[in-house]
Amino acid sequence: MDQAEQVAKSVIEAVIQGAEMRYCQDQSAGQHDFDLVHQSGAVTAVEVTTAADEPRERTVAAIMHPRKGGPYIRTQRCQKKWLIRPLPSANINPIRAEADAYLAEIEAEGLERLFSPTDAASYPSVRRILNDLEVEGGGVLKFNPRGRIGISTPGGGGLVNTDHFQRAAGGGAIPSGSARAPLRLPPASARRSIQVAASRRTW
């Protein structure tokens, strides 16, 4: 069992009451990774796959680059302390060079908080920082050190709760005692699946 499979086992057992993820040792004929055994005895086939969000990982690495100041920009024109959030596709070098001037324009329009996808329609300064620097949002905060703009890591993914797991895991359950065989998928219109993103930075 690899690390991704261990994470999947821990997460699913934690959120589905009474469930047990039993690892399938024999996968020589394309069998799935786990049998998810429910309290009722029904069994759901679980396949674990991994993928890297490479554009986001590159952006995070650029934000944290120690030789370029890490997640901070020194200010010259801003009067307040900002924390900004770039889009995952943003180029961090122009943000380091120009965010101070763009945020000074935003301050001049009286804003202390922005969400660019909606505020861009009402404020030209927000439209510019979204279009030119791909800054998704930000706000004025009290933090140290002074005289700096903070750059947060970009967002990604969404919230998953136990209901999502229950609906996805219950959709393909088979009665206990059934013979285990390579997974036979139902028609596409009847399939249910769930994807859970876990950054290796938080494992």
N, C-alpha and C positions, 0 to 999 in steps of 0.2 A: 504494500500500500504506500503510494507516494504522498508528498506533503499536501497536494491539492485534495486528494481523496480523504486524508485525515481531517482537513478543514471541513470538507463537505459532510463527513460523518458527524463531527462535533456540532456543526450548525443545525443540521436536520434533526438530530436527536434532541437538541436543546429546545427546538421550537415546536416539535410535534409530540404532544404528550404521550408517553408510553411507547413510543416507536423505538425500534432497534434496527440499525443499519448493519447488515451482515455482509461482509466482504466476500465476493465470489472468487475463489482461488482459481478455478478453471475457466479461462476465457479464450481457450484455444480455437473455438468455433465462432467467435464474434459475440459471445454472451456479454451481458451488461456487467457493470462494476459491482453493484450492490443489490441485494434484496432488502427492501424497506419493509419490515414486518410491523404492521399496525397492531394496536391493542386488540382489535377484533380477530386477529389472525390472518387477515387479508395481506397480500404481498404486492408491493409495487416495484417494478424494475427501475433502477436508477443508474444513469450513465453520467460520469463526471468528466468534463472537459475543461481545459484551461486556455486562456488567451491573454495577451498583453495589449494594453491600450498604449501603443508605442508613441503616438503624438503627444498624449498627456504626459507620459514618462519623460519625454524629451523636454517638454515645457517645465516640468517640475525640476529636472536637473539644471536647467538654465536659471531658474529662480534661485536655487540653492547654491549656485556656483560661488565658492568662497573667494576667489580672486576678483570677482566682480561686485563684491559687497553683500553676497547672500540675498536674503529677501528684503533688502532695504535700499532706498534711493535717498541721497542727500537732497534737501530742498534749498531753493534759492528764492522762488517766487511765492510758493504756498505760504499762507498764514496759519494754516491749521494742519493737524496731523491726520493723515489719511491711511486707510487700509484699502487697497484695491484688489479686485479679483479678475485676472485675465481669462479669456476663453482658452480651452485646451489647445487650440491651433495658433495662439498668439506668438509672435516673435518678441522675446523678452528684451533684446538689445534696444530696439526703438522705445520700448516702455521705459527702460532705465534712462535713456537720453532725453525723453520728451514729456514724460508723465507730469513732471513738476509744472511745466508751462500749461498743459492742458487742464490740470486740476485748478490752477490759479484762475483760469477762465470760468470754470465751473463754480468756484467760490464767488466770483464776481456776479454770477447769476443767482446767488443766494442759496445754493444747494449745499447740504451737509450729508446727504445720502442719495445714492442713485442706483437705479436698476436700468441699465442702458437699453434693453430691448423695448421697454415701454416709455422711459423718459426721453428717449431720442426724438420722439415725435413732438415734444413740447419745448425742448431746450437744445439750441444749436450746439452748445459746448459739449453736451452729452453725445449728440449725434457724431461729432468729430472724434471724440475719444473712442467711440465704438467702431467707427469706420476706419480710422487711421491706426489705432493701437490695439484694437480688439479687446478692450477692457469691458467686461460684462457688468461689473457693479463695484460698489465701494461705499465707504462712509467715513465720517470723521470720528476718531476714537481718541481716548486718552491712553497713551502707552509710552514707554521709554524704549530707546533713547529719543530725545527731542530732535527736531529738525530733520526728520526723516519720513519718507513714505514707506509703508509696509506693503509687500506684495504677497498675497495669500496664494496657495496652490489652487488650480482650477477645480471646479466641481465636476461631478460625473456620477452616473448611475442614479438610483432612486431608492425609496424606502420599500422594504419587504417585511410583511408581518406574517403571523401564523396562518391567517386565512388564505394568503396566497399559496403557502406550502400545502395546506390541507386540500385546496381545490386541485392543485397540480398533481400532488402525490396520490390523491384518491381517484383521479381520472382513469388510471390504468391498473388499478388493483385487481388481483386475481385471488380466488379462494385459496386458503392454506391447503397444503398437501398436493397441489398440482405439480406435475412433473416440470422440472426446470429445463428450458430449451432456449436456443437463440431467440432473442426478442422479436416478436411479430408485431409490427406496428399496425394500428387501426388506420382507416382511411384518413387522409389529411384533414378533412373537415371535423373529425372527431378527436384529433390528437390534442393533448394538453402538455405544456412544458413550462419550466421555470428556469430562469437564469439568475444566478447570484454572483455579483462581482465583489471580490475581496482583494484589496490591494495587498501585495506582499509587504508593504510598509507597515501594515497594521496586524499582520499575522502574529 
